[in-house]
């Protein structure tokens, strides 16, 4: 595997996985915030909010992520003029984060909504009897319990997001799949070795994440 003995190739490999981590980190945070808001809409007593939440979930869960990322570039940036930075690389990064966050938020929403459904109905009714508003009930009673029961599903979503981040390459973001393609084009005689290195790196990144979320889920599990 002398392809990685070249400092330029090694740096390309390292930078590509750092970009994957940056995409995953930013998209995870935004998707969590947006997913919480969508979950609140899904269980809201206001029909319009429920329709908005359901519409977002159905639209993004049933649209290929590649199309969403391309829409962010050709639709938001090229057609509408949404621009995050004058630097094309930074701009493409945030466009990719936007698409990944919007897509992942739909899955986060459904995971949190399933957690909300695990909270006994009597607790919500008791909170209403005490005079708590819907927002207070959700913030103080429901979500703290619901979040404890969805740690494992959220971990699976983070793992899926990390792998989905490779799709950002379709709009020129220098992530792992683009780097692998570049190295294979330069050293086609080492295709299998290059693929193996990139695949094993993903395994090394994601297996600890899976075990970490599983351990956290067991620790925070609500004993009923």
Secondary structure, 3 states (H helix, E strand, C coil): CHHHHCHHHHHHHHHHHHHHHHHHHHHHHHHHHHHHHHHHHHCCCCHHHHHHHHHHHHHHHCCCHHHHHHHHHHHHHHHHCCCCCCCHHHHHHHHHHHHHHHHHHHHHHHHHHHHHHHCCHHHHHHHHHCCCCHHHHHHHHHHHHHHHHCHHHHHHHHHHHHHHHHHHHHHCCCCHHHHHHHHHHHCHHHHHHHHHHHHHHHHHHHHHHHHHHHHHHHHHCCCC
